[in-house]
Amino acid sequence: MSIGPTVSTISITVNGIPHTIPGTLTLGQLLDQLNVTSGDTTIPVASALNGQYVARRARASVVLNDGDAVTTFEPITGG
């Protein structure tokens, strides 16, 4: 018999580096924990999940799954 809730973990990669994380994290929470973003930082960071761009405003609703690949990069600007 176990006492308290059991938190399952999942395996993902971030920029090609393997990580084991709680199975309930969102992309936004992960990036915050890894200090890739920090609130209203002036350094923009773009993100992709499994090769698909994820907008900053959508990160909080994207729950990570086992085997996901997260990529962060500086957005390309110009014109």
CYANA upper distance limits for C-alpha pairs under 8 A (distance plus 0.5 A):
  7 VAL  CA     22 PRO  CA      7.01
  7 VAL  CA     23 GLY  CA      7.70
  8 SER  CA     22 PRO  CA      6.47
  8 SER  CA     23 GLY  CA      6.03
  9 THR  CA     20 THR  CA      6.85
  9 THR  CA     21 ILE  CA      5.85
  9 THR  CA     22 PRO  CA      4.85
  9 THR  CA     23 GLY  CA      5.27
 10 ILE  CA     20 THR  CA      6.10
 10 ILE  CA     21 ILE  CA      6.07
 10 ILE  CA     22 PRO  CA      6.72
 10 ILE  CA     23 GLY  CA      5.82
 10 ILE  CA     65 ASN  CA      7.29
 10 ILE  CA     66 ASP  CA      5.25
 10 ILE  CA     67 GLY  CA      7.97
 11 SER  CA     18 PRO  CA      7.49
 11 SER  CA     19 HIS  CA      6.27
 11 SER  CA     20 THR  CA      5.08
 11 SER  CA     21 ILE  CA      7.02
 11 SER  CA     66 ASP  CA      5.73
 11 SER  CA     67 GLY  CA      6.23
 11 SER  CA     68 ASP  CA      8.11
 12 ILE  CA     18 PRO  CA      6.33
 12 ILE  CA     19 HIS  CA      5.89
 12 ILE  CA     20 THR  CA      6.90
 12 ILE  CA     21 ILE  CA      8.12
 12 ILE  CA     65 ASN  CA      8.13
 12 ILE  CA     66 ASP  CA      6.52
 12 ILE  CA     67 GLY  CA      5.45
 12 ILE  CA     68 ASP  CA      5.50
 12 ILE  CA     69 ALA  CA      6.32
 12 ILE  CA     70 VAL  CA      8.04
 13 THR  CA     17 ILE  CA      5.57
 13 THR  CA     18 PRO  CA      4.79
 13 THR  CA     19 HIS  CA      6.18
 13 THR  CA     67 GLY  CA      7.92
 13 THR  CA     68 ASP  CA      7.06
 13 THR  CA     69 ALA  CA      5.34
 13 THR  CA     70 VAL  CA      6.53
 14 VAL  CA     18 PRO  CA      6.98
 14 VAL  CA     19 HIS  CA      7.57
 14 VAL  CA     69 ALA  CA      6.58
 14 VAL  CA     70 VAL  CA      5.19
 14 VAL  CA     71 THR  CA      6.29
 14 VAL  CA     72 THR  CA      8.26
 15 ASN  CA     69 ALA  CA      8.07
 15 ASN  CA     70 VAL  CA      6.70
 15 ASN  CA     71 THR  CA      5.34
 15 ASN  CA     72 THR  CA      7.09
 16 GLY  CA     69 ALA  CA      8.06
 16 GLY  CA     71 THR  CA      8.31
 21 ILE  CA     25 LEU  CA      8.04
 23 GLY  CA     64 LEU  CA      7.60
 23 GLY  CA     65 ASN  CA      7.42
 23 GLY  CA     66 ASP  CA      8.19
 24 THR  CA     63 VAL  CA      7.23
 24 THR  CA     64 LEU  CA      7.72
 25 LEU  CA     29 GLN  CA      6.49
 25 LEU  CA     30 LEU  CA      6.82
 25 LEU  CA     63 VAL  CA      6.39
 25 LEU  CA     64 LEU  CA      6.58
 26 THR  CA     30 LEU  CA      6.72
 26 THR  CA     59 ARG  CA      7.29
 26 THR  CA     60 ALA  CA      6.29
 26 THR  CA     61 SER  CA      6.97
 26 THR  CA     62 VAL  CA      5.75
 26 THR  CA     63 VAL  CA      4.63
 26 THR  CA     64 LEU  CA      6.08
 27 LEU  CA     31 LEU  CA      6.73
 27 LEU  CA     59 ARG  CA      5.65
 27 LEU  CA     60 ALA  CA      6.85
 27 LEU  CA     61 SER  CA      8.23
 27 LEU  CA     62 VAL  CA      6.16
 27 LEU  CA     63 VAL  CA      6.73
 27 LEU  CA     64 LEU  CA      6.74
 28 GLY  CA     32 ASP  CA      6.69
 28 GLY  CA     56 ARG  CA      8.44
 28 GLY  CA     59 ARG  CA      5.11
 28 GLY  CA     60 ALA  CA      5.37
 28 GLY  CA     61 SER  CA      8.45
 28 GLY  CA     62 VAL  CA      8.17
 29 GLN  CA     33 GLN  CA      6.60
 29 GLN  CA     60 ALA  CA      7.55
 30 LEU  CA     34 LEU  CA      6.66
 31 LEU  CA     35 ASN  CA      6.57
 31 LEU  CA     36 VAL  CA      5.58
 31 LEU  CA     37 THR  CA      6.32
 32 ASP  CA     36 VAL  CA      6.55
 32 ASP  CA     37 THR  CA      5.79
 32 ASP  CA     38 SER  CA      6.45
 32 ASP  CA     39 GLY  CA      8.45
 36 VAL  CA     45 VAL  CA      7.92
 37 THR  CA     41 THR  CA      7.23
 37 THR  CA     45 VAL  CA      7.50
 44 PRO  CA     74 GLU  CA      6.98
 44 PRO  CA     75 PRO  CA      7.47
 45 VAL  CA     72 THR  CA      7.00
 45 VAL  CA     73 PHE  CA      6.28
 45 VAL  CA     74 GLU  CA      5.62
 45 VAL  CA     75 PRO  CA      6.86
 46 ALA  CA     53 TYR  CA      8.25
 46 ALA  CA     54 VAL  CA      8.08
 46 ALA  CA     55 ALA  CA      7.83
 46 ALA  CA     56 ARG  CA      7.75
 46 ALA  CA     72 THR  CA      6.15
 46 ALA  CA     73 PHE  CA      5.79
 46 ALA  CA     74 GLU  CA      6.27
 46 ALA  CA     75 PRO  CA      5.91
 47 SER  CA     53 TYR  CA      6.47
 47 SER  CA     54 VAL  CA      6.09
 47 SER  CA     55 ALA  CA      7.67
 47 SER  CA     56 ARG  CA      8.17
 47 SER  CA     70 VAL  CA      7.63
 47 SER  CA     71 THR  CA      6.15
 47 SER  CA     72 THR  CA      4.99
 47 SER  CA     73 PHE  CA      6.90
 48 ALA  CA     52 GLN  CA      5.52
 48 ALA  CA     53 TYR  CA      4.66
 48 ALA  CA     54 VAL  CA      5.73
 48 ALA  CA     70 VAL  CA      6.29
 48 ALA  CA     71 THR  CA      5.60
 48 ALA  CA     72 THR  CA      6.95
 49 LEU  CA     53 TYR  CA      6.99
 49 LEU  CA     54 VAL  CA      7.20
 49 LEU  CA     68 ASP  CA      7.38
 49 LEU  CA     69 ALA  CA      6.26
 49 LEU  CA     70 VAL  CA      5.23
 49 LEU  CA     71 THR  CA      6.95
 50 ASN  CA     68 ASP  CA      6.58
 50 ASN  CA     69 ALA  CA      5.47
 50 ASN  CA     70 VAL  CA      6.84
 50 ASN  CA     71 THR  CA      8.42
 51 GLY  CA     69 ALA  CA      8.19
 51 GLY  CA     70 VAL  CA      8.45
 51 GLY  CA     71 THR  CA      8.19
 54 VAL  CA     58 ALA  CA      6.90
 54 VAL  CA     59 ARG  CA      7.03
 55 ALA  CA     59 ARG  CA      7.09
 58 ALA  CA     62 VAL  CA      7.18
 64 LEU  CA     68 ASP  CA      7.17
